[in-house]
Amino acid sequence: MHELGDLSDYQLLKAFQEGSLAAFEEIHRRYFGRLYAHAFKMLGNAADAQDVVQEVFITLWTKGAAIQLHTGLSGYLYTSVRNRVLNLIEQDKTYRHHLDALATFLGEVPISAGNAADEELLFSIFEAEIDKLPRKMKEVFELRRQGDLSYSEIAEQLSLSDHTVKKQISNAIKILRDRLIQWKSQLVVLFF
């Protein structure tokens, strides 16, 4: 048999689909660096770029036997990276948009400058409203709020899809904003 490095992408993919772990490792060796550079160029963040490329290879590993390519392997991998990067950017935009809307709302609530009691009251109301979220939504929201985990990492940790995580966070922020709006008139009375 040929050295794996001498095989074409098509031959490597075929060998991997027939069960060759060595073929998968060669695909990974051949493309990881290039895909990482591509993702990093689009994201500007090393950790996110690495996560994206790892997710692409995890998908290749789990779905490899069923993948029917209409383009070459490199086209498939680059397209997968691009799509994941675009999804990550969109998730981040949505998350930031909702947080900005919530921050804008909270900024509209008059709080005496430097008044720790006012800030503490607002914080306790916010925390109480988070506690009222449905259990799974609260769990997803809190993991994202801690800021250490990406949508994909949260999805993996909780055995959910990335889309479900994104939706849960978006819904949590909308619910919190709506609930805080209900508090707004009461807060205005309290702060004046």
Number of C-alpha atoms within 10 A of each C-alpha: 4 6 6 17 13 9 15 11 18 13 13 22 24 16 17 21 19 12 13 13 13 13 22 22 14 18 20 16 12 14 17 18 13 14 24 22 16 18 25 19 12 15 17 12 11 14 12 17 23 18 18 25 29 17 16 21 21 12 13 21 14 10 11 18 14 9 13 9 11 8 10 11 18 16 12 17 19 19 14 20 24 18 14 19 22 15 14 20 14 13 21 15 12 16 18 13 14 19 16 12 15 19 12 11 14 17 10 11 17 15 20 12 8 8 9 11 11 17 14 11 13 18 12 12 15 17 12 11 17 21 12 12 16 11 11 12 19 18 18 23 23 14 17 19 11 8 9 9 13 19 22 20 17 21 18 13 12 13 11 15 14 19 13 14 26 24 17 19 25 20 16 22 20 16 16 18 21 13 15 20 16 11 15 17 11 10 18 13 9 11 11 8
